[in-house]
Amino acid sequence: MFIATMIHINQTILIYSVTALAAVTGIIVFRKLQVFFKLLLLQVVLYLMGDRLGIKLKPDPNAWVYNVLALFETLLLFLAAQVYFNSKRSRLVLQSLFFIFLIVFFIDFFLYDIFKIIFYHAVITEGLFFSAISITILYFQFRKAKTHLDTAIIVAVIGMLIYFACSTPYLCLISYIQKFDKELNKKLFQYIVVDLAGVRYMLIAIAFFIAGRRKTLSPAN
């Protein structure tokens, strides 16, 4: 039990360190970042502040923090995607997807207690959408000539793809697992969702560093 607690503490410290590193790196090179990365930076800072608030509220109900966080995270990531694609067609598609997300979010709002239960359906919807969006961005990036590849975008998007594509299948089963084995569910959440968040923000920190050294981001056609 003691060893498990220490591992959990070390993982938490590591995740905060990685997220803080991403935020600090982005802030340092902020003036050199284009809008796409500035929106990612805002999402990183909100996550860092929101997650910290959620932990401070324990043992009081804190699910509302993560539900609000998911709403704003989704909005910021959709805005970043629109900055990347930068076309009327992409705007229509992304606005439609965000509207679907809002419908699912508010269905969860009426189904569950916002203070006690994470809106899993909304989070799963976010994961599915951004897995697809990330793959699409990478598709456009790798279609470019090698001399025009935007390395910073590729690194950041791979981080998001790893997180959303790998955590969403688990989130689809989280309620089922919770009913049968709460301890297993807690471990899976830590090792899948939390650790993958660490990978995501480490790659975003690297992307900020790269983006701060050179001009990047050429919209997809």
VENVEN-V91787 format. One record per run of one state. SS is the DSSP state (h for helix, s for strand, l for the rest). FROM is the first residue (numbers start at 1). TO is the last residue. If there is no record, write none. Layout:
ss:SS from:FROM to:TO
ss:SS from:FROM to:TO
This chain:
ss:l from:1 to:1
ss:h from:2 to:28
ss:l from:29 to:29
ss:h from:30 to:32
ss:l from:33 to:34
ss:h from:35 to:57
ss:l from:58 to:62
ss:h from:63 to:85
ss:l from:86 to:87
ss:h from:88 to:111
ss:l from:112 to:119
ss:h from:120 to:143
ss:l from:144 to:145
ss:h from:146 to:148
ss:l from:149 to:150
ss:h from:151 to:180
ss:l from:181 to:181
ss:h from:182 to:213
ss:l from:214 to:221
